[in-house]
Amino acid sequence: MSRLADKVALITGGASGLGRGIAQRFQEEGAITFISDVNAELGLRVADELGVHFLPQDVASETQWESVIADILGRSGQLDIMVNNAGIFSSAPIDETPLAQWQQVLDINLTGVFLGCKHAVRAMKNNPGGAGGSIINMSSVVGLRGQVGGSSYSASKGGVRLLTKTVAVENAAIGIRCNSIHPGIIDTPIMDPIFSAAPDADALRTQIASTLPIGYLGDPARDIGNMAVYLGADESIYLTGTEMVVDGGMTIGLPR
Ligand SMILES: NC(=O)c1ccc[n+]([C@@H]2O[C@H](COP(=O)([O-])OP(=O)(O)OC[C@H]3O[C@@H](n4cnc5c(N)ncnc54)[C@H](O)[C@@H]3O)[C@@H](O)[C@H]2O)c1
């Protein structure tokens, strides 16, 4: 269990869901793991439970990016893995989507990832052993296709997909890799509004699962955490700019 030994990693949105699952797997694989989150109370509690470091951060603020990266470099001297995971979901038909809602989703889901890539590349260029590192951006299957009600969310995740490829091609020659993960349906608190609006949340879970070729919903640590370990580790050294779809077969077609 040391695929990430001695690597320094930052995972945004690490207080919950996929970020927490990734942090758990990074810690198990020997990384020096930092999580950041806008929810400081939950972030501190989760960091304590997992044995990782917590930093408060709003990913949409560039000044906060500067201080978070400076803090990590001050404490650990390098940054090897950057997981731009923090995100929010919103759903409304486009003709009922307020501009402020569009803006908020883009600010967090896309500008937040842009800032994370920008400041991670700056840090990784100056790593003590020479330039190098792995940036992992959380997109979605909804970054590959449209979704009813998903104008702002889908636009933000589609933007993350191509931002990833640009960061990858700009920095491939100096050993900084950048890849995106495209989860399908993973049961995390981001899904709460959908399940809590249903008359029977468990029946809805079962119904959604039945539409997936694999037949069940994804798990944060097992499915996304393990993919992030692979992308962060040197074993994926020849992968950059690629799209890792982790969706139980959701995008290949209906099961029957
Ligand atoms: N769960 C899924 O099915 C699924 C599918 C595809 C993509 N995703 C993406 O995965 C990522 C994680 O989602 P999740 O399911 O774990 O959701 P979640 O709601 O459980 O966790 C998201 C975390 O991000 C934090 N956050 C929100 N805004 C922030 C900000 N401005 N700055 C810093 N932190 C902020 C939240 O406090 C929370 O801890 C998101 O980018 C989401 O779009 C999730």
The ligand as a Gaussian input file, in Angstrom:
#p B3LYP/6-31G(d) Opt

LIG

0 1
 N      -21.442000      12.260000      -7.111000
 C      -21.548000      12.110000      -8.415000
 O      -22.345000      11.293000      -8.902000
 C      -20.701000      12.931000      -9.353000
 C      -20.749000      12.614000     -10.707000
 C      -19.961000      13.340000     -11.595000
 C      -19.156000      14.341000     -11.125000
 N      -19.138000      14.657000      -9.811000
 C      -18.257000      15.739000      -9.383000
 O      -17.430000      15.289000      -8.347000
 C      -17.057000      16.397000      -7.519000
 C      -17.335000      16.053000      -6.069000
 O      -18.728000      15.862000      -5.926000
 P      -19.359000      15.021000      -4.742000
 O      -20.320000      14.097000      -5.353000
 O      -18.306000      14.488000      -3.871000
 O      -20.169000      16.183000      -4.002000
 P      -20.250000      16.602000      -2.457000
 O      -21.292000      17.640000      -2.405000
 O      -20.373000      15.393000      -1.603000
 O      -18.811000      17.247000      -2.184000
 C      -18.404000      18.451000      -2.769000
 C      -17.491000      19.167000      -1.788000
 O      -17.043000      20.383000      -2.430000
 C      -17.108000      21.415000      -1.456000
 N      -17.223000      22.720000      -2.127000
 C      -18.304000      23.252000      -2.722000
 N      -18.030000      24.483000      -3.166000
 C      -16.729000      24.739000      -2.856000
 C      -15.873000      25.838000      -3.048000
 N      -16.290000      26.976000      -3.644000
 N      -14.587000      25.754000      -2.617000
 C      -14.154000      24.624000      -1.989000
 N      -14.945000      23.552000      -1.749000
 C      -16.212000      23.612000      -2.195000
 C      -18.314000      21.093000      -0.608000
 O      -18.293000      21.765000       0.639000
 C      -18.206000      19.586000      -0.493000
 O      -17.440000      19.194000       0.629000
 C      -17.828000      17.601000      -8.047000
 O      -16.990000      18.349000      -8.907000
 C      -18.949000      16.958000      -8.831000
 O      -19.448000      17.797000      -9.834000
 C      -19.890000      13.965000      -8.910000

